[in-house]
Amino acid sequence: MEQVAVEAVSEIPLNDSQPTTPVVVQKPKNSALAQEIKVKGNNAWKENKMDQAIKLYTEAIENDDESAELYRNRSAAYVVVHQYQDAINDADRAIFYEESSKSFCRKAEAFFNQALYENNLESMENAVVAFNLAYKKDASIEIRNVMEQCDYYATWMRTERSMGTNRNRPVVPFSKAN
């Protein structure tokens, strides 16, 4: 049986007096083509062409919308171009399809960078939670170290908030956990 991916939902009126009925148009799933496009996206990533990488990952997802790897890759590219909410959404999709440490790390990285970029305590706390979930999947020293770094920043941000100050903190380069 051939797998299909939902491409679009449209409203088609039955006649003037009847309400519209949603119609689902399905597109065949093509995992092989998606993997070919992913390789092109990875090459664009290596050349630091993030907008092109995002477009290619999006095209790959259109051919295989159940690949956690494709959502993780696009999530990472979104982080680089500071589109954090898109990165978080893609990480959530990756987690939906594969609850792996890599998927949770992508979500944590998006929250962590959003927190630093926007000085947002809630995002930093979300990063700690996501890294904790990643650590439960893969108890590696790298994930633990980054989780502790996020926790340090969250504590620092809580302290600043409680004192009513908002001093700039030294930004330590984010060491990638996965």
N, C-alpha and C positions, 0 to 999 in steps of 0.2 A: 504494500500500500504506500503510495507516495505521500510524503509529508508536505504540508502547506503552511505558509505563514500568512497572517492577516495583513493585507496591504492598506485597505481603506474601508471606511464605513461612510455610506452616503445616504441621504434621505431622498426617496423617490415617491412623489405623490401618486396615489393610485387613481384618483380623479379629483375633481374640484370639491366634492363634498366629503371626501374621506381624509382622515389624518395620514400623515406620512409614515412609511414603514422603513426602518433601517435595513439596508442591504449590505452584506459583507462580501467584498471582492477579495478572493484569495489568490495569492501568488505562490507558485511552487517553491519549496525550499531547495536551495542549491548550495550545500555546504562546501563543495569543491571550489566553486567560483568564489565563495566568501573567503576561503583560505588564500586563494590567489590574490584577491584584493587586499587582504590583511597583510600579506608580504609587501605589497606596494606601500601600504600605510606604514609598516615598520621601517621601510627604506626612507620614506618622507620624514619619519620621526628622527632617524639617525642623521638626516641632513638638516635637522632643526626646522623643518617646514611644518609647523604644527597645524596651521589652517588646512593644508593639503592632507595631512595625516587624519585630521578629524573628518574631512569629507570622505576619504577613502574608508575609514572605519565605519562611517555611517552607511556607505554603499555596501560594505561587507555585511553589516547588520541587516540591511534590507534583504539580503540573500539568505541569511541565517540568523533570525532574531532570537534564537535560544542559546547562543554561544556566550558563555560567561567571559571567555577570553577576549572576545571582541569588545564587550562592554567595559572590561577592565582596561584594555588598551586605550579606548576612547576617553575613559575617565582620566587616565594619566595625562593624556594630551590636553584635556580641558583644564587640568590643574596648571599646566605650564602657561596657558593663556589667561589665567585668572578667572575662568568661568566655573567657579566653585560649586554653585548649585547644580549645574549640568553634570559636573564630575561626581557629586554625591548621588544624583539620580541614577547615573550609569553604574556606579558602584552598588547601589541598591538592586539594580537589575541583575548584576553579576552575582550578588549574594542570593537572589531569588533562584537563579539557575544552578549555582554551585556555592555552597556554604564553605568556602575554603579560606585558609589564612590569607591567601593573596587577595581574595575579594574583600575581606574585612580590612586588610591593609590599605587597599585603594580608597576605601571610604574614610579610613582614619587619616590618610595623607591629605585628602581633600579638606576634611574638617580642620586639620592642623594648619595647613596653609591658609585657609580662610580665616582662622583665628589670628594668625600672625599678621595677615594683610589688613584685616578689618579691626584688629584688637578686640576680638569677640570672645568673651569668656565661655559662653554657651557652646560655641564651636570647639573650643579647646577641650571642654569637658566631654563633648561628643567624641572627639578624637581619642581621648583616654578610654572611653567605653568601647569604641570600635577596635582599638589596639588590644584591649583586654580580651575581646572575643576572638581576635586573630591569635592571640597567645594561647587561648584554650584549644585552638585547632592545631597549633604548631608552637610548642614551648621552646622556641629558639632564643638564644641570647640576644640576637639582633632585634627581634620584636620586643623583648623585655626592656632592652636599653632605650628604644625609641618610646615605648610606653611610659617609662620613667621620665624621659625628657618632657613628654606631654604633660605628665602629672606635675612636674616641677613648674612648668609654665602656667598651668591651671592654678596652682597654689599661689604663684606670684601674682597672677591677675586677680584672684580673689582678695589677696592682701591689699593690693592697690585700690581695688574697688571699696573695700571696707574702710580704708584710710581716706577715701575721697581724692586720691591722687591718680594720675594717669601718666606716669613717667615712661619714657621710651625704655624698653628693655633691650639688652644686647641680644641680637638675633644669631643664634647658633645655627649653622647650616644643618638642614634636616637630613639625617642619614637615613636612607631608604631601607625599610625593613625587609622588603620582599621584591 
